[in-house]
Amino acid sequence: MSKFKDALDRGKEARREHEEKVGNEKAEGVDFGAQARAWLNDVVVASLETARADVAGEVAVEMDTAPRRQAKASTPSIRFRISRKRGTEKEVVGRTFTVNVQLSGQVSVSSPGMVAREVGNIGDKADERFSSLLAELIEDAAKGT
């Protein structure tokens, strides 16, 4: 009987230690949503603004950085539109893209009719992968494809 009681006591102690550890990690941890929004601002918005300035004459790059329905979403996203300018015509040919952050921290870009493309992780502040994809998307828009 004493072995059983010892096992119960060890189990209770292990549970207490686990709960303390989880509580400490939550207290020390950064809010995922805040971290994801910071990555989107630091990498995606900065790249889009740079691209907008670089291709202002040929292609329009518009972004919606804070959709109201996602202001407090746990997995934030940014939508942007790339459209080719057609002189004086009112008709604008363009495509809307969404940059999504999954709970795993992976970031992907998608659009209707396009397979989602992975462009990084919020733990990595480098913007090469997103910038490369953005350049491809702008080239496609300029060509009219």
N, C-alpha and C positions, 0 to 999 in steps of 0.2 A: 504494500500500500504506500510506503514512503517513496518508492520510485515513481509511482503515478503522481503523487503530490508534487515531487520535485519537477517532473515534466510539465505539470500545469503551471507552476511558478515560473519556470524558464520560458514557457510560451507567453505568459502575461508580460514578462519583462521584455521579451523580444518585440511584442506588439507595441509596448510603450516606447521603446527605443525607435522603432520604425516610425511611429506617429510623430515623435519629436524631430526625427531627421526630415520627414516630409514637411513638417511645419517650418523648420528652419530654411529648407530649400525654397519654399514659397515666399518666406519673408525676405530672403536674400535675392531671389530671382527677379528678373525684369519682366514686366508685362509683355506677353508675346505680341499683342495687338500694337502696343507702342513701339516695340522693336521693329515690327513689320512696316508700320507707317513711316518710321524713320528711314528704313532701307528704301522704301518707295520714293520718299522725298529726296534722299541723298543720291540715289542712283538713277531712278527712272525719270523723275521730274527734271533733274539737272540735265540728263541726256536729251530729253525732249525739247527743253528750252534751247540747248545748244544747236540741235538739229533744226529747230524752227528758224533760228537766226541764220544758219548756214544755207538753207534752201528756200529762203523767203520768196525768191523770184519765180520759182518753178512749181513748188509743191507747198501746200498749206498743212501745217501740223497743229492741230487743236487738241487740248486736253481737258478732261474733267477730273480734277484732282480730288474732289471731295463730294462724291455723290451722297445726297442726304440720307438715303436708305442704308448707307454703309458707314455713317459717321462713327458709330461705336461697334462696328462689326469686329468679331474676333479674328477674322481673316480678311483684312482690307484689300482693296483693289483700286486700280486706276484705269480709266478708259481714255483712249486717245483715238483721234481720227486723222488719217493721212489722205489728202485729196489733191488731185492734179488740177492746177489752174488752167482754165481754157480761155484765155484772152478776155473778151468782153461778154462772153456767154454767161448766162445765169446758171446754166446746168453745171453742177459740180459732180465729178465722178470721184468717189472716195470709198474708203473702207474703215470700219471701226474695229479697234482692237481692245482687248482687256488684258491687263497685267494682274494676275492672281497670285496671292501668297497662300500656299497650303499650310496646314498645321505642322507639317514636317519641316517647314522653313524653305522648301523649294519654291521657286518662282517660275511661272510659266506665262507665255503670251499666247492668246488665242483669238480667233475671229470666226464668224460663221463661214463654213466652207474650208477651214484651215485646221490642220491637226495642231494641237497645242504644242508649243516648243518650249523646252526648259531653257531658262536663261540664267540660272544661278541659284544661290542660297543666300538668305538674309544674313548669315554669319560672315559672308564674304562681301566686303565693301567695294570690290573691284567692279567696274562697269563694262569691261571688254565684251562679254558675251551679249549683254543687252544692247550695247552700242552697235555691235556687228549685225545683230538681227534687225535693229532699227534701220541701219544703212541699207540692208537688203530690201526691207519693206518700202523705204523711200524710193529706191531704184525701181522697184516694181511699179510703184504709183507713177513715177515719172515716165516710164515706158508705156503706161496705160494698161498693164496686165492685171 
